[in-house]
Amino acid sequence: MSGTRQLGGATRRDVLRYAFLSAGAATLPAWLAACGASTAEVAADPGPGAGGDPEGKEFSIAPGPLSAVGPLVETGVDGILAPAGFSVRAVARNLYNPVNGLFDPLGLSGYHWHASPDGGAVFAAEDGGWVYVSNSEEDAGGVGALRFAADGTLTSAYRILDQTRRNCAGGATPWQTWLSCEETADGLVYECQPFGTAAEARARPALGLFNHEAASVDLDTRTVYLTEDSGEGRLYRFLAEASDLLPEGRLKLESGRLQVLNIAGYENGGYPEGQALHTLHRVRWVDVEAPTRPQAEVRAELAAAGKPVPGSVFRGGEGIWRYELPATLRSLPPGGSRPSRALIFFACKGDNRVLAYDIDNELIEIVFDNDSIELPMDDVDNLVVSPAGDVIVAEDGEAMRLIVVVPNQPAKTLLQISLGGSELTGPAFTPDGSRLYFSSQRGPNLPLLKTGSGVTYELTIPPEFRRA
């Protein structure tokens, strides 16, 4: 690890620790407003780094409280292991009505939970409760929602998206909608209303046609970041035009540029092998070719014609999350041109990596790979960060764990599903960090069976592991 430096009594490690503590500010940062900068200026190319050479240096990010969890023990629920003091309950099983618990494969009671639950998110309600939304990775796709009261009681369940295909992951927007992503070669992103109905969902083709996995929004720069689940995948961003920003502080997601990320030294189809990105590297964004067409087809045509194929390769892009540093605790990163404002974290299952990207300084680094954990991860998947700053990655391989990623340090295991034959998906925290929702995509929904067609669970977290 590189050394820390002091900033008004706080080290750079302290500063980046706060990157995990707040998310999704919908207005121009105070430190930029004070300097007279506009949102459009933030989105512009920051130019050459003013903070020196980033090569050989790292982001310094401290762990959250869940990195201190103890050994796993049996919870007594479907073979799930968790630390002592944590509890688990099943909140929805496929073919059952989640509210009354009735087995209802035909939906005669009005609703049953979907099969193959995948990516999810939590949205706070005005009454102190919340909604957990969950994609279905079935061919029929769609999104279901569970509405909870302030005391955690499940009060209703309903659909917010229908008639789509293989909805894998997605992302919550700062204006409190859910972007649900289709994992097909010509997949779309749909914007859904967590407190609404399926009839209110809208396709957003400007976000590209490709094997979508997940999405994350940086409203300050009018940008949506998107991962692609493909061995030749790219990291995308949709850079919205100024006219796409509505007065109420949301994006229409209709007008803008679709771009892919190039890492310096690994441009246009290059792939950083081994430990090449264990220190900071510069990046640049380039426009995709034919943004209204399926991108895998476009790449194949460019390669066949001997032309450059834009974008560095990210093998099997998965979960993605944006975190913002408080304005008073921003510092200049190595090689940066301005204090770090927000970081994007994303996972790639093809090489079991988690990467961090500094939005304004255009710097990237691997902060976790299988060198960081004693038992290597098998296919990193969905990614979430807790309100207290813990980076959590789900594993869809044989071990089926939720891993607490401690950037550039050894990782810890938070939870494991021991029954096998499934994938662990959809981790999402309530705003106070007291509950973590997740699913076993082929979990046991029928009596006496160890596998099935999907179960969604709630993990209750003791108070001492919620504090920043």
C-alpha positions as CSV (number, residue, x, y, z in Angstrom):
1,M,0.0,0.0,0.0
2,S,1.1,3.5,-0.7
3,G,1.6,5.9,2.2
4,T,-1.2,8.2,3.4
5,R,-1.0,11.9,3.5
6,Q,-2.6,14.4,5.8
7,L,-5.5,16.7,4.8
8,G,-6.6,19.1,7.5
9,G,-6.1,16.4,10.2
10,A,-7.6,13.6,8.1
11,T,-5.5,11.1,6.1
12,R,-6.3,10.3,2.5
13,R,-7.4,6.9,3.8
14,D,-9.9,8.7,6.0
15,V,-11.1,10.7,3.0
16,L,-11.7,7.7,0.8
17,R,-13.2,5.8,3.7
18,Y,-16.1,8.3,3.4
19,A,-16.5,7.4,-0.3
20,F,-18.7,4.6,1.0
21,L,-20.8,6.6,3.4
22,S,-23.2,8.6,1.1
23,A,-24.6,8.1,-2.3
24,G,-26.5,9.7,-5.1
25,A,-26.4,13.5,-4.4
26,A,-28.9,15.0,-6.9
27,T,-27.4,18.5,-6.9
28,L,-24.2,20.1,-7.9
29,P,-21.5,19.4,-5.2
30,A,-21.0,22.3,-2.8
31,W,-17.3,22.5,-3.5
32,L,-17.9,22.9,-7.2
33,A,-20.7,25.4,-6.8
34,A,-18.5,27.5,-4.6
35,C,-15.9,27.6,-7.4
36,G,-18.6,28.6,-9.9
37,A,-18.4,25.3,-11.9
38,S,-21.5,24.0,-13.8
39,T,-22.6,20.4,-14.1
40,A,-21.7,20.6,-17.8
41,E,-18.1,21.6,-16.9
42,V,-17.9,18.6,-14.5
43,A,-18.8,16.3,-17.4
44,A,-16.1,17.7,-19.6
45,D,-12.7,16.1,-20.1
46,P,-10.6,17.0,-17.1
47,G,-7.4,17.1,-19.1
48,P,-4.0,16.0,-18.1
49,G,-3.5,15.0,-14.5
50,A,-2.3,17.7,-12.2
51,G,-1.6,15.5,-9.3
52,G,1.6,13.7,-10.6
53,D,2.1,10.3,-12.1
54,P,-0.5,7.7,-10.9
55,E,1.6,4.7,-11.9
56,G,2.6,2.5,-9.0
57,K,0.0,4.1,-6.7
58,E,-3.3,2.9,-5.3
59,F,-6.6,4.2,-3.9
60,S,-6.4,3.9,-0.1
61,I,-9.8,2.8,1.2
62,A,-10.5,1.7,4.8
63,P,-12.8,-1.2,5.7
64,G,-16.3,-0.9,7.1
65,P,-17.7,-2.6,10.2
66,L,-18.7,-5.9,8.5
67,S,-15.1,-6.6,7.9
68,A,-14.9,-7.5,11.6
69,V,-17.5,-10.3,11.5
70,G,-16.7,-13.6,13.2
71,P,-16.9,-17.2,12.0
72,L,-20.1,-18.4,10.3
73,V,-22.7,-20.6,12.1
74,E,-25.9,-22.3,11.1
75,T,-28.9,-20.0,11.0
76,G,-31.4,-22.9,10.8
77,V,-32.9,-21.5,7.5
78,D,-32.3,-23.4,4.2
79,G,-28.7,-24.3,4.9
80,I,-27.6,-20.6,5.2
81,L,-24.6,-19.8,7.4
82,A,-24.1,-16.3,8.9
83,P,-22.1,-14.9,11.9
84,A,-23.4,-15.3,15.4
85,G,-26.0,-12.7,16.3
86,F,-27.2,-12.4,12.7
87,S,-30.6,-13.8,11.7
88,V,-32.2,-14.9,8.5
89,R,-35.8,-15.3,7.3
90,A,-37.3,-16.2,4.0
91,V,-39.6,-13.4,2.8
92,A,-40.7,-14.7,-0.6
93,R,-40.6,-18.1,-2.4
94,N,-41.4,-18.7,-6.0
95,L,-45.0,-19.9,-6.6
96,Y,-46.1,-18.6,-3.2
97,N,-48.0,-15.4,-2.4
98,P,-45.4,-13.5,-0.2
99,V,-48.0,-11.8,2.0
100,N,-50.3,-14.6,3.0
101,G,-47.9,-17.5,2.4
102,L,-50.3,-19.5,0.2
103,F,-49.0,-21.8,-2.5
104,D,-50.5,-20.3,-5.5
105,P,-48.8,-21.4,-8.8
106,L,-51.7,-20.0,-10.9
107,G,-51.8,-16.7,-9.2
108,L,-55.4,-17.1,-8.1
109,S,-54.7,-15.0,-4.9
110,G,-53.6,-12.1,-7.1
111,Y,-49.8,-12.6,-7.1
112,H,-47.0,-15.1,-6.6
113,W,-43.2,-14.5,-6.4
114,H,-41.3,-14.9,-9.6
115,A,-38.7,-17.6,-10.4
116,S,-35.0,-17.0,-10.7
117,P,-34.7,-13.8,-8.6
118,D,-31.6,-11.8,-9.5
119,G,-30.5,-8.2,-9.1
120,G,-32.4,-6.0,-6.6
121,A,-32.5,-2.7,-4.7
122,V,-34.2,-1.1,-1.8
123,F,-36.2,2.2,-2.0
124,A,-37.2,4.1,1.1
125,A,-40.9,5.0,1.6
126,E,-42.3,8.2,3.1
127,D,-43.9,6.2,6.0
128,G,-40.5,4.8,7.2
129,G,-41.0,1.6,5.3
130,W,-39.3,0.5,2.1
131,V,-39.7,-1.6,-1.1
132,Y,-37.3,-4.3,-2.2
133,V,-37.4,-4.8,-6.0
134,S,-36.1,-8.0,-7.6
135,N,-35.5,-9.0,-11.3
136,S,-36.5,-12.3,-12.7
137,E,-33.8,-13.9,-14.9
138,E,-36.3,-16.3,-16.5
139,D,-36.9,-16.0,-20.3
140,A,-40.2,-14.3,-19.4
141,G,-38.2,-11.7,-17.3
142,G,-39.9,-8.9,-15.4
143,V,-39.5,-7.4,-11.9
144,G,-41.4,-8.1,-8.7
145,A,-41.6,-5.8,-5.6
146,L,-42.0,-6.4,-1.8
147,R,-43.4,-3.6,0.3
148,F,-42.4,-3.5,3.9
149,A,-43.8,-1.3,6.8
150,A,-41.5,0.6,9.1
151,D,-41.3,-2.3,11.5
152,G,-40.3,-4.8,8.8
153,T,-43.7,-6.3,8.3
154,L,-44.3,-7.4,4.7
155,T,-47.6,-5.7,3.6
156,S,-47.9,-6.2,-0.2
157,A,-46.2,-7.7,-3.2
158,Y,-46.7,-6.8,-6.9
159,R,-45.2,-6.6,-10.4
160,I,-43.5,-3.5,-11.7
161,L,-42.3,-4.9,-15.1
162,D,-43.7,-7.5,-17.4
163,Q,-43.1,-8.9,-20.9
164,T,-39.4,-8.6,-21.0
165,R,-36.5,-11.1,-21.3
166,R,-33.9,-12.4,-18.8
167,N,-33.8,-9.4,-16.5
168,C,-30.5,-9.9,-14.7
169,A,-29.3,-6.9,-12.6
170,G,-29.9,-3.2,-12.9
171,G,-29.5,-0.1,-10.7
172,A,-31.4,2.4,-8.6
173,T,-31.5,6.0,-9.8
174,P,-31.1,9.1,-7.6
175,W,-34.7,10.0,-8.5
176,Q,-35.9,6.7,-7.1
177,T,-36.6,4.5,-10.1
178,W,-35.2,1.1,-10.9
179,L,-33.3,0.4,-14.1
180,S,-33.9,-3.2,-15.0
181,C,-31.4,-4.7,-17.5
182,E,-32.1,-7.5,-20.1
183,E,-29.2,-10.0,-20.4
184,T,-29.6,-10.7,-24.1
185,A,-27.5,-9.8,-27.1
186,D,-29.9,-7.1,-28.0
187,G,-31.0,-6.4,-24.5
188,L,-32.7,-3.2,-23.4
189,V,-32.8,-1.2,-20.1
190,Y,-36.3,-0.5,-18.7
191,E,-37.0,2.2,-16.2
192,C,-39.5,1.0,-13.5
193,Q,-41.5,2.6,-10.7
194,P,-40.8,0.7,-7.4
195,F,-44.1,2.1,-5.9
196,G,-46.0,1.8,-9.2
197,T,-47.2,-0.7,-11.7
198,A,-45.8,-2.6,-14.7
199,A,-47.8,-0.3,-17.0
200,E,-45.6,2.6,-15.9
201,A,-42.3,1.0,-17.0
202,R,-40.6,2.4,-20.0
203,A,-37.8,1.1,-22.3
204,R,-34.7,3.3,-22.6
205,P,-33.0,2.3,-25.9
206,A,-30.6,5.2,-25.7
207,L,-28.7,3.2,-23.0
208,G,-27.7,0.7,-25.7
209,L,-28.5,-2.7,-27.0
210,F,-26.1,-5.4,-25.5
211,N,-25.9,-8.1,-23.0
212,H,-26.8,-5.7,-20.1
213,E,-26.0,-6.6,-16.5
214,A,-26.1,-3.6,-14.2
215,A,-26.3,0.2,-14.2
216,S,-25.4,3.1,-11.9
217,V,-26.1,6.9,-12.2
218,D,-23.9,9.9,-11.6
219,L,-26.4,12.7,-11.9
220,D,-23.7,15.4,-11.4
221,T,-22.2,14.6,-14.8
222,R,-25.5,13.4,-16.4
223,T,-24.0,9.9,-16.8
224,V,-25.2,6.3,-16.5
225,Y,-22.5,3.6,-16.2
226,L,-23.4,0.2,-17.5
227,T,-21.7,-3.2,-17.4
228,E,-21.9,-5.9,-20.1
229,D,-22.0,-9.6,-19.2
230,S,-19.8,-11.0,-22.0
231,G,-16.3,-12.4,-22.3
232,E,-15.5,-9.5,-24.7
233,G,-17.6,-7.0,-22.7
234,R,-17.0,-3.3,-22.3
235,L,-17.7,-0.8,-19.6
236,Y,-20.2,1.7,-21.1
237,R,-21.4,5.1,-20.1
238,F,-24.4,7.1,-21.4
239,L,-23.5,10.7,-21.4
240,A,-26.8,12.6,-21.5
241,E,-27.2,15.9,-23.3
242,A,-28.0,19.0,-21.2
243,S,-31.6,18.9,-22.7
244,D,-32.0,15.4,-21.2
245,L,-31.9,16.8,-17.6
246,L,-35.3,17.8,-16.4
247,P,-35.9,20.7,-13.9
248,E,-37.0,18.3,-11.2
249,G,-33.5,16.7,-11.1
250,R,-33.9,13.6,-13.2
251,L,-32.7,12.4,-16.6
252,K,-35.1,11.5,-19.4
253,L,-32.6,8.9,-20.6
254,E,-33.4,9.7,-24.2
255,S,-30.8,11.9,-25.7
256,G,-27.0,11.5,-25.4
257,R,-23.8,9.7,-26.4
258,L,-23.1,6.0,-25.8
259,Q,-19.4,5.5,-25.0
260,V,-17.0,2.8,-23.9
261,L,-13.9,3.0,-21.7
262,N,-10.3,2.7,-22.9
263,I,-7.6,2.0,-20.4
264,A,-4.3,3.6,-21.3
265,G,-2.1,0.8,-22.8
266,Y,-5.0,-1.5,-23.3
267,E,-7.2,0.4,-25.8
268,N,-9.5,-1.0,-28.5
269,G,-9.8,-4.6,-27.5
270,G,-6.9,-4.8,-25.1
271,Y,-7.1,-6.7,-21.9
272,P,-5.0,-6.0,-18.8
273,E,-3.6,-9.4,-17.7
274,G,-2.6,-10.5,-14.2
275,Q,-1.7,-7.7,-11.8
276,A,-1.5,-5.0,-14.5
277,L,-4.2,-2.8,-12.9
278,H,-3.2,-3.3,-9.2
279,T,-2.2,0.3,-9.3
280,L,-3.9,3.4,-10.8
281,H,-4.1,3.8,-14.6
282,R,-5.5,6.6,-16.7
283,V,-8.5,6.1,-19.0
284,R,-10.4,7.8,-21.8
285,W,-13.9,7.4,-23.1
286,V,-14.7,6.9,-26.8
287,D,-18.0,6.8,-28.7
288,V,-19.3,3.4,-29.8
289,E,-19.9,2.6,-33.4
290,A,-23.5,2.3,-34.4
291,P,-25.1,2.9,-30.9
292,T,-28.6,1.9,-32.1
293,R,-27.4,-1.6,-33.0
294,P,-26.5,-4.7,-30.9
295,Q,-23.0,-4.0,-29.8
296,A,-21.7,-7.6,-30.1
297,E,-22.7,-7.6,-33.8
298,V,-21.0,-4.2,-34.3
299,R,-17.8,-5.5,-32.7
300,A,-17.8,-8.6,-34.8
301,E,-18.2,-6.6,-38.0
302,L,-15.4,-4.2,-37.1
303,A,-13.0,-7.0,-36.2
304,A,-13.8,-8.8,-39.5
305,A,-13.1,-5.7,-41.4
306,G,-9.8,-5.2,-39.6
307,K,-10.9,-2.0,-38.0
308,P,-10.3,-0.9,-34.4
309,V,-12.9,-2.2,-31.9
310,P,-13.5,0.6,-29.3
311,G,-13.1,-0.1,-25.6
312,S,-10.9,-2.2,-23.3
313,V,-12.1,-5.7,-22.5
314,F,-13.8,-6.4,-19.2
315,R,-14.6,-10.1,-19.0
316,G,-18.1,-10.7,-17.7
317,G,-19.1,-7.4,-16.3
318,E,-21.5,-7.7,-13.3
319,G,-22.6,-5.5,-10.4
320,I,-21.8,-1.8,-10.4
321,W,-22.3,0.9,-7.7
322,R,-21.6,4.7,-7.4
323,Y,-20.4,6.3,-4.1
324,E,-19.8,9.9,-3.3
325,L,-17.4,11.6,-0.9
326,P,-18.6,14.4,1.3
327,A,-17.5,17.8,-0.1
328,T,-15.3,18.6,3.0
329,L,-13.3,15.4,2.8
330,R,-12.2,15.3,-0.9
331,S,-8.5,15.2,-1.8
332,L,-6.4,15.1,-4.9
333,P,-5.6,11.4,-5.9
334,P,-2.3,10.5,-7.4
335,G,-2.3,11.7,-11.0
336,G,-5.6,13.5,-10.5
337,S,-6.5,17.0,-11.6
338,R,-9.2,17.7,-8.9
339,P,-10.3,16.3,-5.6
340,S,-12.0,12.9,-5.8
341,R,-15.8,13.4,-5.7
342,A,-17.3,10.0,-6.5
343,L,-16.1,6.5,-7.3
344,I,-17.7,3.8,-9.4
345,F,-17.1,0.2,-8.2
346,F,-17.9,-2.7,-10.5
347,A,-17.2,-6.5,-10.7
348,C,-16.1,-8.8,-13.5
349,K,-16.8,-12.5,-13.1
350,G,-14.5,-13.7,-15.9
351,D,-11.4,-12.8,-13.8
352,N,-13.1,-12.3,-10.4
353,R,-12.1,-8.7,-10.1
354,V,-13.6,-5.7,-8.4
355,L,-12.4,-2.3,-9.9
356,A,-12.7,1.3,-8.7
357,Y,-13.0,4.2,-11.1
358,D,-12.6,7.9,-10.1
359,I,-15.3,9.6,-12.2
360,D,-13.8,13.1,-12.4
361,N,-10.1,12.2,-12.5
362,E,-10.6,9.3,-15.0
363,L,-8.4,6.8,-13.1
364,I,-9.0,3.1,-12.5
365,E,-7.6,0.4,-10.3
366,I,-8.3,-3.2,-9.3
367,V,-9.2,-3.2,-5.6
368,F,-10.0,-6.9,-5.2
369,D,-9.2,-10.1,-6.9
370,N,-8.6,-13.7,-5.8
371,D,-5.3,-12.8,-4.3
372,S,-7.4,-11.1,-1.6
373,I,-9.1,-14.1,-0.2
374,E,-8.0,-17.5,1.1
375,L,-10.6,-19.5,-0.8
376,P,-10.8,-18.0,-4.3
377,M,-14.2,-16.6,-5.4
378,D,-16.0,-18.5,-8.2
379,D,-17.7,-15.9,-10.4
380,V,-18.2,-12.6,-8.7
381,D,-21.7,-11.2,-9.4
382,N,-23.9,-8.5,-7.9
383,L,-22.2,-5.8,-5.9
384,V,-23.6,-3.4,-3.2
385,V,-22.1,-1.1,-0.6
386,S,-23.7,-0.8,2.8
387,P,-24.6,2.6,4.4
388,A,-21.7,2.0,6.8
389,G,-19.2,1.6,3.9
390,D,-18.8,-2.2,3.4
391,V,-18.3,-3.3,-0.2
392,I,-20.3,-6.6,-0.6
393,V,-19.9,-8.9,-3.6
394,A,-22.2,-11.9,-4.3
395,E,-20.8,-15.1,-5.7
396,D,-22.8,-17.2,-8.2
397,G,-20.4,-20.1,-8.2
398,E,-20.3,-23.3,-6.2
399,A,-19.4,-21.7,-2.8
400,M,-22.3,-19.2,-2.9
401,R,-21.0,-16.5,-0.5
402,L,-21.5,-12.9,0.2
403,I,-17.9,-11.5,0.5
404,V,-16.9,-8.3,2.3
405,V,-14.4,-6.8,0.0
406,V,-11.7,-4.8,1.8
407,P,-9.9,-3.0,-1.0
408,N,-6.3,-4.1,-1.4
409,Q,-6.5,-6.2,1.8
410,P,-7.8,-9.7,2.7
411,A,-11.5,-10.2,2.3
412,K,-14.1,-11.7,4.8
413,T,-17.1,-13.9,4.3
414,L,-20.4,-12.5,5.6
415,L,-22.8,-15.3,4.5
416,Q,-22.9,-18.6,2.7
417,I,-25.6,-20.8,1.2
418,S,-24.4,-24.4,1.8
419,L,-27.1,-26.3,-0.1
420,G,-25.4,-25.8,-3.5
421,G,-26.9,-25.8,-7.0
422,S,-27.9,-22.2,-7.1
423,E,-26.6,-18.6,-7.3
424,L,-26.5,-15.9,-4.6
425,T,-28.0,-12.8,-6.1
426,G,-29.7,-9.4,-5.4
427,P,-27.9,-8.0,-2.3
428,A,-29.4,-4.7,-1.1
429,F,-29.4,-2.9,2.2
430,T,-32.2,-0.9,3.9
431,P,-31.3,2.8,4.3
432,D,-30.4,2.3,8.0
433,G,-28.2,-0.8,7.3
434,S,-30.3,-3.0,9.6
435,R,-31.4,-5.4,6.9
436,L,-29.8,-7.0,3.9
437,Y,-32.0,-8.6,1.2
438,F,-30.6,-11.3,-1.1
439,S,-31.9,-14.3,-3.1
440,S,-30.9,-17.9,-3.8
441,Q,-31.8,-18.0,-7.5
442,R,-32.6,-21.7,-7.4
443,G,-33.4,-21.9,-3.7
444,P,-35.8,-24.5,-2.2
445,N,-39.4,-23.2,-2.8
446,L,-41.1,-26.6,-2.4
447,P,-41.1,-28.9,0.7
448,L,-38.3,-31.6,1.0
449,L,-36.3,-30.2,-1.9
450,K,-32.8,-28.7,-1.5
451,T,-33.0,-26.8,-4.7
452,G,-35.9,-25.2,-6.6
453,S,-36.8,-22.1,-8.5
454,G,-36.0,-19.3,-6.2
455,V,-36.2,-17.8,-2.7
456,T,-35.6,-14.3,-1.4
457,Y,-34.3,-13.7,2.1
458,E,-33.7,-11.0,4.7
459,L,-30.5,-10.9,6.8
460,T,-30.9,-8.9,10.1
461,I,-27.6,-7.1,11.0
462,P,-26.8,-6.4,14.7
463,P,-26.4,-2.7,15.6
464,E,-22.6,-2.9,16.2
465,F,-22.1,-3.9,12.5
466,R,-24.2,-1.0,11.1
467,R,-22.2,1.9,12.4
468,A,-19.7,3.7,10.1
